[in-house]
Amino acid sequence: MLDEQTSALGRQESHLHGWIRNRLWAQVLLGLAVGIVVGSLLSPDAALVSRHAAETIGNWLALPGRLFLGLITMVLVPLVFVSILQGLIAPQNSEQLRSIGLKLAGFILVTTVAAAVFGVVLAETLQPGSYVSGFEAVRTLPSVADPPTRLPLPDYLVNLIPVNPAKSILNQDMLAIVVLALLLGIASRQVDRERLAGFLGFFQGLLEIAMMVVKWAMYLTPYAVLGLSAQLIAEVGFSSITGMSIYMATVVLGLLGVLAFYLLLVTVLARISPWQFLKAIASVQLLAFSTSSSAAVMPLSIETATTKLGVPASRADLIIPLGATMNMAGTALYQSVAVLFLAQMVGVELNTAEIITLVTTLVLSTIGAPGTPGVSIAILTTVVASLGIPTEGMVLILGVDRLLDMCRTVVNVTGDLTACALLKPKWADQPAAAGSFT
């Protein structure tokens, strides 16, 4: 009897191990849970180890995560460039390509504006900045770095053209790389395909090599999630963020609203059940939450779009990289709440014209922002300073930014996959094979 129970238990353990091993989302979720527990034990709240020891242990725990992000960053440029190029050159008529481009641009513009406006309405309604007291003491802290000077619109448009492609690649200027890929892809469609055989073959090989590196990186995913989450909780702790709970709750509530909007679009326009959609993209969302980078999960987003949402590879290769660079509705909402939060703390009242300027500035700033951790802070500092709001309050924002960055990245990648679902052709009901130039 005991042997039978032991055998049954062994089968259950084997089944559980196989279930976790074959499902990336389960591995990521398990790594996240373990990371939170380990980080809590190392945090200042628990006080089980010294601060120096916690930092040392946290750095070692985060090593797989840093290696994961390093490998993804190493191949990010060829992934984005070649994926867009492939999506443009893959067999489809020019009218279809133009239609996809216009619809994607419309989707990004509408959802980004809607998210920014929703953030303004939410922040004006809940007034999270009014719950923070003692801001005069905060103003004595060192100010954040001066924001970069904003270029006039004509100069900004001219600077979109990557006049020095090599410099853009070395600096990983993702917007310039996207523009370069778009220009070369559109121009390549006007050239005889036989003359492009060598050109296209080179980039096809480059893409396959980059995807192999991504495959290696994906083996680190559960350990990366565990280490990064443990390091974050060990550094921040839970008690240190309670003073900002109203602000954080406002942002999270807003992000949930944007997520619900995406699910509504998927349900009404793409005729996909919201639960079915969430189940299909769960692994991408969990990885985005742990890495805080929509660019880092781009390969998994493309694979999910093609294999689980049935999007043709040629469309996924175009929509996902563009979305990872330009589709930032979650970031727009976060920034609109953060700006008004800072204004409310110091008693600065924004009139209607200034709020319209705020929304316009956020939309223009977030579209084209790199999908990497921390970039939102640079944009936010610029917007706050342009509205005459003291930047000293950024000290509070910085304290909880990483946690909120994780949340808004989930919304951003959900938006990319929503765009894929909406722009999937009606005939593409089956998962598409991997795309190629030929």
C-alpha positions as CSV (number, residue, x, y, z in Angstrom):
1,M,0.0,0.0,0.0
2,L,2.8,2.3,0.9
3,D,4.6,1.5,-2.3
4,E,1.5,2.3,-4.3
5,Q,1.2,5.7,-2.5
6,T,4.8,6.4,-3.1
7,S,4.5,5.5,-6.7
8,A,1.4,7.7,-7.1
9,L,3.2,10.6,-5.4
10,G,6.2,10.0,-7.7
11,R,3.9,10.2,-10.7
12,Q,2.3,13.4,-9.5
13,E,5.7,15.0,-8.9
14,S,6.8,13.9,-12.3
15,H,3.7,15.3,-13.8
16,L,4.1,18.6,-12.0
17,H,7.8,18.8,-13.1
18,G,6.8,18.2,-16.7
19,W,4.0,20.7,-16.4
20,I,6.3,23.4,-15.2
21,R,9.1,22.5,-17.6
22,N,6.9,22.7,-20.7
23,R,5.2,25.9,-19.8
24,L,7.3,29.1,-19.8
25,W,4.6,31.1,-18.0
26,A,4.6,28.6,-15.1
27,Q,8.4,28.7,-14.8
28,V,8.3,32.5,-14.8
29,L,5.5,32.6,-12.2
30,L,7.4,30.2,-10.0
31,G,10.6,32.2,-10.3
32,L,8.7,35.4,-9.5
33,A,7.2,33.8,-6.4
34,V,10.5,32.5,-5.1
35,G,12.2,35.8,-5.9
36,I,9.7,37.7,-3.8
37,V,10.1,35.4,-0.9
38,V,13.9,35.5,-1.1
39,G,13.9,39.3,-1.6
40,S,11.6,39.7,1.4
41,L,14.1,37.8,3.6
42,L,16.9,40.0,2.4
43,S,15.0,43.3,2.6
44,P,15.5,46.0,5.3
45,D,12.1,45.0,6.7
46,A,13.3,41.6,7.7
47,A,16.7,42.8,8.9
48,L,18.1,39.2,8.8
49,V,21.3,40.3,7.2
50,S,23.3,43.5,7.0
51,R,22.6,46.0,4.2
52,H,26.0,45.3,2.6
53,A,25.4,41.5,2.6
54,A,21.9,42.0,1.2
55,E,23.3,44.0,-1.7
56,T,26.0,41.5,-2.4
57,I,23.6,38.6,-2.4
58,G,21.2,40.5,-4.5
59,N,23.9,41.2,-7.1
60,W,24.7,37.5,-7.4
61,L,21.0,36.6,-7.5
62,A,20.5,39.1,-10.3
63,L,23.4,37.7,-12.4
64,P,21.2,35.4,-14.6
65,G,18.8,38.3,-15.2
66,R,21.7,40.6,-16.2
67,L,23.1,38.0,-18.5
68,F,19.6,37.5,-20.0
69,L,19.2,41.2,-20.6
70,G,22.7,41.4,-21.9
71,L,22.2,38.7,-24.5
72,I,18.9,40.2,-25.6
73,T,20.5,43.7,-25.9
74,M,23.4,42.3,-27.9
75,V,21.0,41.1,-30.7
76,L,18.3,43.7,-30.2
77,V,19.5,45.9,-33.2
78,P,19.5,43.1,-35.8
79,L,16.3,41.6,-34.4
80,V,14.4,44.9,-34.8
81,F,16.0,45.9,-38.0
82,V,15.7,42.6,-39.8
83,S,12.3,41.8,-38.5
84,I,10.9,45.1,-39.8
85,L,12.8,44.6,-43.1
86,Q,11.4,41.1,-43.4
87,G,7.9,42.3,-42.7
88,L,8.1,44.9,-45.4
89,I,9.6,42.7,-48.1
90,A,7.6,39.5,-47.4
91,P,5.2,38.7,-50.3
92,Q,2.2,41.0,-50.1
93,N,0.9,43.7,-52.4
94,S,1.6,47.4,-51.7
95,E,-2.0,48.1,-51.0
96,Q,-2.1,45.6,-48.2
97,L,1.2,47.0,-46.8
98,R,-0.1,50.5,-46.9
99,S,-3.3,49.4,-45.2
100,I,-1.5,47.7,-42.4
101,G,0.8,50.7,-41.8
102,L,-2.1,53.2,-41.7
103,K,-4.2,50.9,-39.4
104,L,-1.2,50.3,-37.0
105,A,-0.5,54.1,-36.9
106,G,-4.1,54.8,-36.1
107,F,-4.2,52.1,-33.4
108,I,-1.1,53.5,-31.7
109,L,-2.3,57.1,-31.9
110,V,-5.8,56.4,-30.6
111,T,-4.8,54.1,-27.8
112,T,-1.9,56.4,-26.7
113,V,-4.1,59.5,-26.6
114,A,-6.9,57.6,-24.8
115,A,-4.5,56.3,-22.2
116,A,-3.0,59.8,-21.5
117,V,-6.5,61.3,-21.2
118,F,-7.7,58.5,-19.0
119,G,-4.6,59.1,-16.7
120,V,-5.4,62.8,-16.5
121,V,-9.0,62.1,-15.6
122,L,-8.0,59.5,-13.0
123,A,-5.4,61.7,-11.4
124,E,-7.7,64.7,-11.3
125,T,-10.5,62.6,-9.7
126,L,-8.4,60.7,-7.1
127,Q,-5.9,63.5,-6.4
128,P,-3.1,61.2,-5.2
129,G,-0.7,64.1,-4.7
130,S,-2.9,65.6,-2.0
131,Y,-2.2,62.5,0.3
132,V,1.6,63.3,0.5
133,S,2.5,65.6,3.3
134,G,5.8,67.2,4.3
135,F,6.8,68.0,0.7
136,E,8.8,71.0,1.9
137,A,11.3,68.5,3.4
138,V,11.5,66.6,0.2
139,R,12.4,69.9,-1.7
140,T,15.7,70.1,0.3
141,L,16.9,66.9,-1.2
142,P,19.2,67.0,-4.3
143,S,17.4,67.7,-7.5
144,V,17.4,65.3,-10.4
145,A,19.6,66.0,-13.4
146,D,18.4,68.8,-15.7
147,P,16.3,67.5,-18.5
148,P,17.5,67.6,-22.0
149,T,16.5,70.5,-24.2
150,R,13.6,69.8,-26.4
151,L,14.2,70.4,-30.1
152,P,11.8,72.5,-32.3
153,L,9.4,70.2,-34.3
154,P,11.1,70.8,-37.7
155,D,14.5,69.9,-36.3
156,Y,13.0,66.9,-34.6
157,L,11.6,65.7,-37.9
158,V,14.9,66.2,-39.7
159,N,16.7,64.3,-37.0
160,L,14.5,61.3,-37.5
161,I,16.5,60.5,-40.7
162,P,19.6,58.4,-39.6
163,V,22.2,60.3,-41.6
164,N,24.9,58.2,-39.9
165,P,23.5,54.6,-39.7
166,A,26.7,53.3,-38.1
167,K,26.4,55.8,-35.2
168,S,22.7,55.0,-34.7
169,I,23.5,51.3,-34.5
170,L,26.4,51.9,-32.1
171,N,24.3,54.1,-29.9
172,Q,21.3,51.7,-30.1
173,D,19.1,54.6,-31.2
174,M,16.0,52.4,-31.7
175,L,13.9,55.1,-33.4
176,A,16.6,55.8,-35.9
177,I,17.1,52.1,-36.5
178,V,13.3,51.7,-37.1
179,V,13.3,54.6,-39.6
180,L,16.3,53.1,-41.4
181,A,14.6,49.7,-41.6
182,L,11.4,51.3,-42.9
183,L,13.2,53.3,-45.6
184,L,15.3,50.4,-46.8
185,G,12.4,48.0,-46.7
186,I,10.1,50.3,-48.7
187,A,13.0,51.0,-51.2
188,S,13.7,47.3,-51.5
189,R,10.2,46.7,-52.7
190,Q,10.9,48.8,-55.8
191,V,14.0,46.8,-56.8
192,D,13.9,43.5,-58.7
193,R,14.0,40.6,-56.2
194,E,16.6,38.7,-58.1
195,R,19.1,41.5,-57.6
196,L,18.4,41.5,-53.9
197,A,19.0,37.8,-53.4
198,G,22.4,38.3,-51.7
199,F,21.2,41.3,-49.7
200,L,18.2,39.4,-48.4
201,G,20.1,36.2,-47.8
202,F,22.6,38.0,-45.6
203,F,19.9,39.5,-43.4
204,Q,18.0,36.2,-43.3
205,G,21.1,34.5,-41.9
206,L,21.7,37.3,-39.5
207,L,18.1,36.9,-38.2
208,E,18.5,33.2,-37.7
209,I,21.8,33.7,-35.8
210,A,20.1,36.4,-33.6
211,M,17.2,34.0,-32.9
212,M,19.6,31.3,-31.8
213,V,21.1,33.7,-29.2
214,V,17.6,34.5,-28.1
215,K,16.9,30.8,-27.7
216,W,20.0,30.5,-25.4
217,A,18.8,33.5,-23.4
218,M,15.3,32.0,-22.9
219,Y,16.9,29.1,-21.0
220,L,17.8,31.7,-18.3
221,T,14.3,33.2,-18.1
222,P,13.1,31.5,-14.8
223,Y,16.4,32.3,-13.1
224,A,16.4,35.8,-14.5
225,V,12.9,36.5,-13.1
226,L,13.9,35.0,-9.7
227,G,17.1,37.0,-9.4
228,L,15.7,40.4,-10.6
229,S,12.6,40.2,-8.5
230,A,14.7,39.2,-5.4
231,Q,17.1,42.0,-5.9
232,L,14.3,44.5,-6.3
233,I,12.5,43.6,-3.2
234,A,15.8,43.3,-1.2
235,E,16.6,46.9,-2.2
236,V,13.2,48.5,-1.8
237,G,11.4,46.5,0.8
238,F,7.6,46.7,1.3
239,S,7.3,49.2,4.1
240,S,9.3,51.9,2.2
241,I,6.6,52.1,-0.5
242,T,3.5,52.4,1.8
243,G,3.8,56.2,1.8
244,M,3.3,56.2,-2.0
245,S,0.5,53.6,-1.9
246,I,-2.2,56.0,-3.2
247,Y,-0.1,57.2,-6.1
248,M,0.8,53.6,-7.0
249,A,-2.8,52.4,-6.7
250,T,-3.8,55.2,-9.0
251,V,-1.3,54.2,-11.6
252,V,-2.1,50.5,-11.3
253,L,-5.9,51.3,-11.6
254,G,-5.2,53.3,-14.7
255,L,-3.1,50.5,-16.2
256,L,-5.9,48.0,-15.5
257,G,-8.3,50.3,-17.3
258,V,-6.0,50.4,-20.4
259,L,-5.7,46.6,-20.2
260,A,-9.5,46.3,-20.1
261,F,-9.8,48.6,-23.1
262,Y,-7.4,46.3,-25.0
263,L,-9.5,43.3,-24.1
264,L,-12.6,45.1,-25.2
265,L,-11.0,45.8,-28.6
266,V,-10.0,42.2,-28.9
267,T,-13.4,40.9,-28.0
268,V,-15.4,43.3,-30.2
269,L,-13.2,43.7,-33.3
270,A,-11.1,40.5,-33.4
271,R,-13.8,38.2,-32.1
272,I,-11.5,36.6,-29.6
273,S,-12.6,35.7,-26.0
274,P,-10.7,37.9,-23.5
275,W,-9.8,34.8,-21.4
276,Q,-8.6,33.0,-24.5
277,F,-6.4,36.0,-25.4
278,L,-5.0,36.4,-21.9
279,K,-4.2,32.7,-21.7
280,A,-2.4,32.9,-25.1
281,I,-0.2,35.9,-24.0
282,A,0.3,35.0,-20.3
283,S,4.0,34.0,-20.7
284,V,4.8,37.2,-22.6
285,Q,3.1,39.3,-19.9
286,L,4.9,37.6,-17.0
287,L,8.3,38.0,-18.7
288,A,7.6,41.6,-19.5
289,F,6.6,42.1,-15.8
290,S,9.9,40.7,-14.6
291,T,12.3,42.3,-17.1
292,S,10.5,45.7,-17.4
293,S,11.4,45.7,-21.1
294,S,9.1,45.3,-24.0
295,A,12.2,45.0,-26.3
296,A,13.5,42.1,-24.3
297,V,10.3,40.1,-24.8
298,M,10.0,41.0,-28.5
299,P,11.1,37.6,-29.8
300,L,8.6,35.8,-27.5
301,S,5.9,38.3,-28.6
302,I,6.5,37.4,-32.2
303,E,6.4,33.7,-31.5
304,T,3.2,34.1,-29.5
305,A,1.6,36.1,-32.2
306,T,2.4,33.6,-34.9
307,T,1.9,30.3,-33.0
308,K,-1.0,31.2,-30.6
309,L,-2.8,34.1,-32.2
310,G,-2.5,32.8,-35.8
311,V,-1.0,36.0,-37.1
312,P,1.0,35.6,-40.3
313,A,4.8,35.8,-39.7
314,S,5.2,38.7,-42.2
315,R,2.7,40.8,-40.2
316,A,4.0,39.9,-36.7
317,D,7.6,40.7,-37.9
318,L,6.4,44.2,-38.8
319,I,3.9,45.0,-36.0
320,I,5.8,43.7,-32.9
321,P,9.1,45.6,-33.5
322,L,7.3,48.8,-34.4
323,G,5.0,48.3,-31.4
324,A,8.0,47.7,-29.1
325,T,9.4,51.1,-30.2
326,M,6.3,53.2,-30.7
327,N,3.3,51.7,-28.9
328,M,3.6,52.9,-25.3
329,A,0.0,53.5,-24.1
330,G,0.9,52.2,-20.6
331,T,3.8,54.6,-20.4
332,A,1.6,57.5,-21.5
333,L,-0.9,56.8,-18.7
334,Y,1.8,56.4,-16.1
335,Q,3.4,59.7,-17.0
336,S,0.1,61.6,-17.1
337,V,-0.7,60.4,-13.5
338,A,2.9,61.1,-12.4
339,V,2.9,64.7,-13.7
340,L,-0.3,65.6,-12.0
341,F,0.8,63.8,-8.8
342,L,3.9,66.0,-8.7
343,A,1.8,69.1,-9.5
344,Q,-0.7,68.3,-6.8
345,M,2.1,67.9,-4.2
346,V,3.3,71.4,-4.6
347,G,-0.1,72.9,-5.3
348,V,0.4,73.7,-9.0
349,E,-2.9,73.9,-10.8
350,L,-2.8,73.1,-14.5
351,N,-5.5,74.9,-16.6
352,T,-7.2,73.3,-19.6
353,A,-4.7,74.6,-22.1
354,E,-1.8,73.2,-20.1
355,I,-3.5,69.8,-19.7
356,I,-4.0,69.7,-23.5
357,T,-0.3,70.5,-23.9
358,L,0.5,67.8,-21.4
359,V,-1.5,65.2,-23.3
360,T,0.0,66.3,-26.6
361,T,3.6,66.3,-25.3
362,L,3.2,62.8,-23.7
363,V,1.8,61.3,-26.9
364,L,4.7,62.7,-29.0
365,S,7.3,61.8,-26.3
366,T,6.2,58.2,-25.7
367,I,5.8,57.3,-29.4
368,G,9.3,56.4,-30.4
369,A,10.7,55.9,-26.9
370,P,13.0,52.9,-26.6
371,G,11.4,49.9,-24.9
372,T,14.0,49.6,-22.2
373,P,13.9,49.9,-18.4
374,G,14.1,53.5,-17.0
375,V,13.5,55.4,-20.2
376,S,10.2,56.8,-18.9
377,I,12.0,58.7,-16.2
378,A,14.0,60.7,-18.7
379,I,10.8,61.6,-20.6
380,L,8.9,62.4,-17.4
381,T,11.6,64.8,-16.2
382,T,11.5,66.7,-19.5
383,V,7.7,67.0,-19.4
384,V,7.6,68.1,-15.8
385,A,10.2,70.8,-16.3
386,S,8.5,72.1,-19.4
387,L,5.3,72.7,-17.4
388,G,7.1,74.6,-14.7
389,I,6.6,71.9,-12.0
390,P,9.5,71.6,-9.5
391,T,11.5,68.5,-10.3
392,E,12.5,67.8,-6.7
393,G,9.5,65.6,-6.2
394,M,11.0,63.2,-8.7
395,V,12.9,61.7,-5.7
396,L,9.6,60.1,-4.6
397,I,8.8,58.9,-8.1
398,L,12.2,57.3,-8.5
399,G,11.7,55.3,-5.3
400,V,8.8,53.3,-6.7
401,D,9.5,53.6,-10.5
402,R,10.8,50.1,-11.0
403,L,7.7,48.5,-9.6
404,L,5.4,50.6,-11.8
405,D,7.8,50.1,-14.8
406,M,7.1,46.4,-14.5
407,C,3.4,47.0,-14.5
408,R,3.3,49.4,-17.4
409,T,5.5,47.2,-19.5
410,V,2.9,44.4,-19.2
411,V,0.3,46.8,-20.7
412,N,2.7,47.9,-23.4
413,V,3.4,44.4,-24.7
414,T,-0.3,43.6,-24.4
415,G,-1.0,46.5,-26.7
416,D,1.5,45.1,-29.2
417,L,-0.2,41.7,-29.3
418,T,-3.7,43.4,-29.4
419,A,-2.6,45.2,-32.5
420,C,-1.5,41.9,-34.0
421,A,-4.8,40.3,-33.2
422,L,-6.7,43.3,-34.7
423,L,-4.6,43.4,-37.9
424,K,-4.7,39.6,-38.5
425,P,-6.3,38.9,-41.9
426,K,-9.6,37.0,-41.8
427,W,-8.2,34.1,-43.7
428,A,-5.3,33.5,-41.2
429,D,-7.0,31.2,-38.8
430,Q,-4.1,28.8,-38.4
431,P,-0.7,29.6,-36.9
432,A,1.7,30.9,-39.5
433,A,5.1,29.4,-40.2
434,A,8.2,31.4,-39.5
435,G,8.6,34.1,-42.0
436,S,11.4,34.5,-44.5
437,F,12.5,36.8,-47.2
438,T,12.2,34.1,-49.9
